[in-house]
Amino acid sequence: MTLQTESLEKTADTETQTNESGAFSKGRYAGIDDGEYWKNWKWQVRHAVRSIDMVQQVLGITFDPKEREELQRTVEKFPISITPYYLSLIDTEDYRNDPIFRQAFPSPAELIVENYELSDPLAEDKDSPCECITHRYPDRVLFLVSNTCAMYCRHCTRKRKVGDKDSIPDREKILEGIAYIRENTQIRDVLLSGGDPFMLSDESLDWILTELTAIPHVEVIRIGTRVPVVLPFRITNQLVDILKKHKPIWINTQFNHPKEMTPSAQAAVAKLVDAGIPLGNQSVLLARINDCPVIMKELVHQLVKNRIRPYYLYQCDLSEGISHFRTPIAKGIEIMESLIGHTSGFAVPRYVVDAPGGGGKIPVSPNYLLTWSVNKVVLRNYEGIICTYQEPAVYDRIICDQNCDACKLQLNIRNADESKVVGVAKLLADYDDTTTLIPENNERLERREDETN
Ligand SMILES: *Cc1c(COP(=O)(O)O)cnc(C)c1O
């Protein structure tokens, strides 16, 4: 049995299955927002809206037959699922411009596939030693433990997998992932993602966390979840108790618009933070949703007020069917320009482009370093003031030969002799004689080789 069906079946016995159309015929959930059902996350999951017709009914809107037909084709390719809670945040007067509607409701534009788009743009499936794991960076792995979400984000980078019956990680596959992590001692940080790990039952989650906690070299566990945004009632006391039991757990969530920071979301976040769990936020820059410096500043202020640290602002990936969400990178730089210096440093996320092809996250920022000489560096600040920084006249250069015992710095690195320098950092290392990184198939150098032959 899969973990997902396990968790959903467990919920089914508490209440008899309600006929969908009957349950919602009284307009926008009239009479059921008394807390008993509304704040029950299992009720929310069971009543997630999974068809265009249901959205029409609940929101009291009607699409014309042609649009209706296109929408139907869209959800056949990429399924729809919206929790009643998240749906209830939509402004029905202006739903087409509503940031909640635009994130949750399909658009026929999803059927457009640009020639540069890919189903797996980050090559997650290629850097995958076993089905549930993506091992990209040396010391940390992405562990996909669930393939469902309470709400299917239309801009999802993992659209190829989410909601797909063939991608459901079962117990065997999860055990494979755990075994991989156990065998690879350089892995110190495990990121649980999916789908949404909090869509698993408490028991399944507890089991996975217990297994990971038992691995000595795993120092931290991270959970990526949108539950605080789309299903805040999932953050129950029991869930928080489970999380508290295990190794340091960090949670990253995804608020994309200030409108999502409702009292229910705030309460869920407060529970986690009060339990000592650090919270970060990973926003996605989305056209016509949050591609505006004013909205972004409001969002980061809401986040820090609620003790959530803005972590990343993602440039939209090159996944298939999300071209209508993409902004130029220039928009992200413009937003960063409007934040850096203009608000608290810890309210500023790092803007990143996840490299197509699997190169990992690349930070992108406005330039602050204008020019420099041996004596002076010329910088500009957020106000446009250009200043100079006088370089030190005397600096005792440290030439590192990795012999920490002989070094005057009081550094006591564990496993220092095992540390290995890679990438561009290699060019800077004194103890490595690499002087150049040469891309494969450099024609000029290939010509040289030909001549010597
Ligand atoms: C984002 C990501 C990580 C974590 O990156 P951090 O910069 O440490 O947050 C790890 N593995 C993969 C495959 C990722 O996409």
The ligand as a Gaussian input file, in Angstrom:
#p B3LYP/6-31G(d) Opt

LIG

0 1
 C       17.476000      23.471000      -3.777000
 C       18.079000      22.169000      -3.697000
 C       18.860000      21.802000      -2.596000
 C       19.098000      22.724000      -1.420000
 O       19.751000      23.872000      -1.796000
 P       20.079000      24.957000      -0.688000
 O       20.708000      26.059000      -1.482000
 O       20.990000      24.304000       0.287000
 O       18.791000      25.346000      -0.040000
 C       19.412000      20.547000      -2.593000
 N       19.235000      19.691000      -3.605000
 C       18.521000      20.022000      -4.699000
 C       18.381000      19.030000      -5.788000
 C       17.906000      21.271000      -4.773000
 O       17.177000      21.578000      -5.840000

